[in-house]
Amino acid sequence: MNSEQQILLDGATSDLVECVVRYEGVSMSDAFDMVYKSKLHRKMEDPLTGLYREGPIYLYDMLCEERGVKCRV
């Protein structure tokens, strides 16, 4: 992953964490744990998937699907 992709990944991760906090009412710390421990985040780190370029709602929907919970958006 090059530096531009890393910047995009960091932004996408931050936006995804904000969605988890907003829609699930969990703490920022719990949201970070949930995101960083997910299979989705590992996929986001792979530049071949291009997921680091996706929007936060799309990523949140994918995270909900991974967790088997209904998306609250």
C-alpha positions as CSV (number, residue, x, y, z in Angstrom):
1,M,0.0,0.0,0.0
2,N,1.5,3.3,-1.0
3,S,1.3,6.5,1.1
4,E,-1.8,7.9,-0.8
5,Q,-3.7,4.6,-0.3
6,Q,-2.7,4.6,3.4
7,I,-4.1,8.1,3.8
8,L,-7.4,7.0,2.2
9,L,-7.5,3.9,4.4
10,D,-7.0,6.0,7.5
11,G,-9.8,8.3,6.5
12,A,-12.1,5.5,5.5
13,T,-11.4,3.7,8.8
14,S,-12.1,6.9,10.8
15,D,-15.4,7.5,9.0
16,L,-16.4,3.9,9.5
17,V,-15.7,4.1,13.3
18,E,-17.8,7.3,13.4
19,C,-20.7,5.4,11.8
20,V,-20.4,2.6,14.3
21,V,-20.5,5.2,17.2
22,R,-23.4,7.1,15.6
23,Y,-25.6,4.2,14.6
24,E,-24.9,1.7,17.4
25,G,-24.4,4.0,20.3
26,V,-21.1,2.4,21.4
27,S,-18.0,4.2,22.7
28,M,-15.3,5.4,20.4
29,S,-13.0,2.8,21.9
30,D,-15.4,-0.1,21.4
31,A,-16.1,1.1,17.8
32,F,-12.3,1.1,17.1
33,D,-12.0,-2.4,18.5
34,M,-14.9,-3.6,16.4
35,V,-13.5,-2.1,13.2
36,Y,-9.9,-3.0,13.6
37,K,-10.7,-6.6,14.6
38,S,-13.0,-7.2,11.7
39,K,-12.4,-9.2,8.5
40,L,-13.6,-6.1,6.6
41,H,-10.7,-4.0,7.9
42,R,-8.2,-6.6,6.8
43,K,-9.8,-6.5,3.3
44,M,-9.7,-2.7,3.4
45,E,-5.9,-2.9,4.0
46,D,-5.5,-4.9,0.8
47,P,-5.0,-2.4,-2.0
48,L,-6.3,-4.9,-4.6
49,T,-9.8,-4.8,-3.1
50,G,-10.1,-1.0,-3.4
51,L,-12.3,-1.0,-0.3
52,Y,-10.2,1.8,1.2
53,R,-11.9,4.1,-1.4
54,E,-15.5,3.2,-0.5
55,G,-17.9,5.4,1.4
56,P,-18.6,5.0,5.1
57,I,-22.2,3.9,4.8
58,Y,-21.3,1.2,2.3
59,L,-18.5,0.0,4.6
60,Y,-20.8,0.1,7.6
61,D,-23.3,-2.1,5.8
62,M,-20.6,-4.6,5.0
63,L,-19.5,-4.6,8.6
64,C,-23.0,-5.2,9.8
65,E,-23.3,-8.1,7.3
66,E,-20.1,-9.6,8.5
67,R,-21.4,-9.4,12.1
68,G,-24.8,-10.7,11.2
69,V,-26.7,-7.7,12.5
70,K,-29.2,-5.5,10.9
71,C,-27.7,-2.2,9.6
72,R,-29.1,0.8,11.6
73,V,-28.8,3.4,8.8
